[in-house]
Amino acid sequence: MADISLTLPDGECKTVAKGVTVADALKALVSNKTRKKTVAVRLDGRLMDLSAVLESDASFEPISSDAPEALEILRHSAAHVMAEAVVSLFGDEVKVAIGPATADGFYYDFDRSEPFTPDDFERIEAKMKELVAAAAPFSRETMPVAAAIELFTKSGQPYKVELLKEIAEDEVSIYRQGAFVDLCRGPHLPHTGFLQAFKIVKLAGAYWRGNENNQMLQRLYGTAFFDGKALTAYLHQLEEAKKRDHRKLGKELELFSIQDQVGPGLILWQPKGALLRKILEDHWRDEHYRNDYELLFTPHIARRDMWQTSGHLDFYGENMFSPMDIDEVSYQLKPMNCPFHIAIYKTRMRSYREFPLRWCELGTVYRYEKTGALHGLMRVRGFTQDDAHIFCKPDQLEKEIYNILDLNLHILQTFGFDNYDIYLSTRPEKYVGDDEHWEQATNALKLALEKKGLKYEIDPGEGVFYGPKIDIKIKDVIGRSWQCSTIQVDFNLPERFEISYTGEDGNKHQPIMIHRALMGSLERFLGVLIEHYAGAFPVWLAPTQARILNITDAQADYVEEVYQELRRAGVRIEKDLRNEKLNYKIRDAQMQKIPYMLIIGDKEMEERQVTVRLRDGKNLPAMSLPEFAALVAKENEQGRRGVCNNPGK
C-alpha cells in the first residue's frame, strides 16, 4: 500500500499508509496522552472526524478537547444525542428539524403536538445518560440526495426532506449514532461516551426556518462541557442572569414597560427610567462637547427617494417599515441617521479648513424586527442611537479613528465596563465601492488599533456593505459579551450624495465619512447596564439616590423640609411617609436598590440631621443636610470620572 505525507503543525512531515483512518494515523503520529484528548483533526484546513479516511498528502492538525473548535463539536454532538433521546422517548409523535451548536450550548427544534414539560426535561436527560453510557460511535456516510430523500421520507421526517430538496450538491452526508440518523455535515465526536457534562436549560418557541408564516416548533436549549466544573460554573451564571434579567428588574424598579396596546418592541419609559436615561444622555452630551463634537437634531421620517440614494432600500429594505404617502409623496420612517447628517453637510460648500467635522446626535430610528426576535430593551423596533458622523480628509482618517477609540473606551469605563473584546470586520461578499478604498479604510482602522495598543481579532467578511468596521463587545460582571460600540469607515455615501469640500489646491475633493456609535443604542445599553449592576446603580447613575424615612408622623414636617432642601441641592430624592414600621420601609427601599436611606426620628429632627443607612445595611454617622449633599456631590463627580463604578462597590 502506498504512503502519504502528513504535515504537522510544527512543520514536521510524517508518512502513514494511504487509506488508514485519522484515528489510526494518530496512533503513529502523537503520544497516547495527546491522542486521548483529540476529538477531531483539521485536514487541509477542514475539520474532520477521527473516522475519516486519509487518501492524499495533507496538513494534519489534531484538535484537542481544550480547543475552542472542540467545544463546538461536543455541543453539536450533544444536540444529536438529545434528538435521539427525544425520538426514543416520544416516537412517531415528534418530528425533528435542525439542531446546531451555539455560542453557549446547542438547541434542537422539534415538531410535537404536546408541549415539553420540566418532567420531560428530566426524562430526556436520563435517556441521554443511557446513550452516553453506550458509547455508540458517530458514523458518517455519504449518499446521493435522492437516496437521502427516500431515507427520511420513509422515517417520516418532512423537515429533513424539505431541506434535502433544496440542496444543489449531488451527494450529502448523514450521521448515525445508535438508532438515530440525521442529515449533517459534521464533524462529530468519536462516540457518545465523550459527552459527560450536559444539561437541558430551557424551552422556547421557534418558527421553522425563522419564518413566522411557517409551523411553530419547540426549541429545546441545552449546554455541554468537557468537564463538570465548567458546567457548574455556567449553570451558576445562568442563575445569576435570571436574577439580573433587565425585563424583570425593569418592572420591579418601575423603569420601563412594553404594552400590547402600544405595540411590541416599543418602549415606554416610566419616570425613574426616563430620569436614568436623562442622566446617561446628559453625560453623553457633556463628554462629546469636551471632545469637540457639535450636536444635531433630525426628523424621524424622510422622502423615500433619499433612502434610494443612500442605498438603504437596496441593502436594508427588509429591515425598514412600510412607506407612507403624504401629499402624494412617499415617505419612510428612518432606519438610520446618516443621510440626514449628509443633508446638513450639503447646506453649503465646505472647506478643508473646517475639517474634521464631528457631528453627533441621539437620533431615534425605527427598524422592523420579527416578533420572535424582540427581547426587552435588547432587541426593539424603535430605539435611539448615540450616533455620530465625522467628515474628514484622507490624511486625518487614522487620527480620527484613534480619537474615537479614546472617547469610546473612556465612556465604557465610566459606566463600569473595563473588559471587552475588539473585532476588525473586513469586506463582505456583497459590497459597494472600489477595492483601493476598502484597503485604505481597513489599514487606517488597523493602524489606529495598533497605535492605541489594543488587541483585536479579525472578523473576516463581517464588515457593512459600504466599509470595514471596528466592533467592541463589552463584558458584563458575569462574563457575558454584548455588542455595543462600532466604528465604520464609509467612502460610499459621500459618493452617492456627491458631497465635496474645497481643498488646499482650490479643487473639489470627496471627504471620508466615519460612522460611529459608542453605546450602540440607548435602549440596549441601558438594558446591559441594568443587568451589569443588577439594578443597584452607582450613586451618580441611580435615578433615586436617597429616600427619606420617618419613624413616626411627628417628623412629617421635618421630612418635607429635608426633602425640599436636598432637592434644591441637586440630590435625586424621594420621601416615604407611609404609616408603616421603619423596618418595612427600609426593606422596601433596599428592594428598590436605592443607595441611601435617610432615617429621621425625634433626635434627628431636634439636631437638624439625618441618620444615613446604605442599601447594603451599613450605617454612616449622622450628618447635617449640607454634609449629605456634599457626600452625594462627591459621589456624582467620582462616578462621572469613572471612579468606583464597578458593581458591588
Secondary structure, DSSP 8 states (H G I E B T S, - for coil): --EEEEE-TTS-EEEEETT-BHHHHHHHHS-HHHHHHEEEEEETTEEE-TT-B--S-EEEEEEETTSHHHHHHHHHHHHHHHHHHHHHHHGGGEEE----B-SSSEEEEEEESS---HHHHHHHHHHHHHHHHHT-B-EEEEEEHHHHHHHHHHTT-HHHHHHHTT--SSEEEEEEETTEEEE------SBGGG--EEEEEEEEEEEGGG-TTS-EEEEEEEEEESSHHHHHHHHHHHHHHHHH-HHHHHHHTT-EE--TTT-TT--EE-HHHHHHHHHHHHHHHHHHHHTT-EE----SEEEHHHHHHHTHHHHHGGGS---EEETTEEEEE-S-SHHHHHHHHTTS-EEGGG-SEEEEEEEEEE----GGG-BTTTB-SEEEEEEEEEEE-GGGHHHHHHHHHHHHHHHHHHTT---EEEEEE---SS--S-HHHHHHHHHHHHHHHHHTT---EEETT-SBTTB-EEEEEEE-TTS-EEEEEEEEEESHHHHHTT--EE-TTSSEE--EEEEEEEEEEHHHHHHHHHHHHTT---TTT-S--EEEEESSGGGHHHHHHHHHHHHHTT--EEEE--SS-HHHHHHHHHHTT-SEEEEE-HHHHHHTEEEEEETTS-EEEEEEHHHHHHHHHHHHHHHHTTTT-STT-
